[in-house]
Amino acid sequence: MKDMTQQASTVSAKPKPRPRPQVMKLTDAAADRIRELAQRADSEIVGLRVGVKNGGCAGQSYTVEYAHDIRPTDEVVEDKGVKILVDPKAVLFLLGTEMDYKADKMQAQFVFKNPNEVSACGCGESVQLKPAEV
């Protein structure tokens, strides 16, 4: 009788869910810039909210804005001591992306190295993205 009980509990045990992949990662330059922006913000922020919106020559563009709170649907990414909050509608488009920060004489901006990018427009303002294959 004992063997059947042990066998039944083994069969009904749920398999462990596989670990969720981190949606994005940051370079040191991006993390440093986010810390700097947090210190200079007019009000307290919890991090930056990153997303994707429709528009531009290629069809989509990245969005980056201050995040004053964490929404229940946000995908929270903590990397190098800072938080990025990913809009839930953008998660599949940003999976595997590395966020960097570049500054030169003409411009300073966050740059996204995204494996889901199909193409980009010539002006560099918009991209065409496909959902990640999971």
C-alpha positions in Angstrom: 0.0 0.0 0.0 2.8 2.3 0.8 4.4 1.9 -2.7 1.1 2.9 -4.4 0.9 6.1 -2.3 4.5 7.0 -3.0 4.0 6.3 -6.7 0.8 8.4 -6.9 2.4 11.4 -5.3 5.3 11.2 -7.7 3.1 11.1 -10.7 0.9 14.0 -9.6 3.8 16.3 -8.7 4.0 19.2 -11.1 7.3 19.7 -13.0 9.2 22.8 -12.0 8.6 25.7 -14.3 11.6 26.6 -16.4 13.3 29.8 -15.4 12.0 32.9 -17.2 14.6 34.5 -19.4 15.7 38.1 -18.6 14.0 40.2 -21.2 16.8 42.8 -21.5 20.2 43.4 -20.2 22.2 46.6 -19.8 25.7 47.7 -20.6 27.7 49.4 -17.9 27.3 52.7 -19.8 23.5 52.3 -19.9 23.3 51.5 -16.1 25.5 54.5 -15.3 23.3 56.8 -17.4 20.1 55.5 -15.7 21.6 56.2 -12.3 22.5 59.7 -13.4 19.0 60.3 -14.8 17.5 59.0 -11.5 19.6 61.5 -9.5 18.7 64.4 -11.8 14.9 63.7 -12.1 12.5 66.3 -10.7 10.7 63.7 -8.7 11.7 60.2 -7.4 11.6 57.5 -10.1 11.9 53.7 -9.7 13.7 53.3 -13.0 13.0 53.7 -16.7 10.1 52.3 -18.6 11.0 50.8 -22.0 8.5 50.0 -24.7 7.8 49.9 -28.4 5.3 52.1 -30.3 4.1 52.1 -33.9 5.3 54.8 -36.2 8.3 56.1 -38.1 9.7 55.1 -41.5 10.2 51.4 -40.6 7.1 51.0 -38.6 8.1 50.9 -34.9 10.3 52.9 -32.5 11.6 52.3 -29.0 10.3 54.4 -26.2 12.1 55.3 -23.0 10.5 57.3 -20.2 10.7 57.9 -16.4 8.9 55.3 -14.4 7.4 56.7 -11.1 5.7 53.5 -10.1 5.7 49.8 -11.0 2.5 48.7 -12.7 1.2 45.2 -12.0 1.7 44.2 -15.7 5.3 45.6 -16.0 8.1 43.1 -16.6 10.7 44.2 -14.1 14.3 43.8 -15.1 17.0 44.5 -12.5 20.5 44.6 -13.9 23.7 46.3 -12.6 21.8 47.9 -9.7 19.1 49.7 -11.7 15.6 48.8 -12.8 14.1 48.7 -16.3 10.3 48.3 -16.5 9.3 46.7 -19.8 5.8 47.4 -21.2 4.0 44.0 -21.4 3.1 44.6 -25.0 6.8 45.0 -25.9 8.2 42.0 -24.1 8.2 39.6 -27.1 9.8 42.3 -29.3 12.5 43.1 -26.8 13.4 39.6 -25.6 17.2 39.2 -25.8 17.9 43.0 -26.3 20.9 44.7 -24.9 20.4 48.4 -24.0 23.5 50.6 -24.3 24.2 54.3 -24.0 26.3 56.1 -26.6 27.4 59.8 -26.5 29.4 61.7 -29.1 29.8 65.3 -30.3 26.5 65.3 -32.2 24.1 63.2 -30.0 23.7 61.2 -26.8 21.1 58.4 -26.7 20.2 54.9 -25.6 20.9 52.3 -28.3 19.2 49.0 -28.5 21.0 45.9 -29.9 18.0 43.7 -30.6 18.1 40.2 -32.2 14.4 40.7 -33.2 15.2 43.7 -35.4 14.4 42.9 -39.0 15.4 46.3 -40.5 15.9 49.9 -39.6 15.2 53.1 -41.5 18.0 55.2 -42.8 17.6 58.1 -40.3 17.9 55.7 -37.4 14.7 56.8 -35.7 12.6 53.6 -36.3 12.9 49.9 -36.7 10.9 46.9 -37.9 10.7 44.2 -35.2 9.4 40.7 -35.2 8.3 38.9 -32.1 11.0 36.7 -30.5 10.8 32.9 -31.1 10.4 31.3 -27.7 
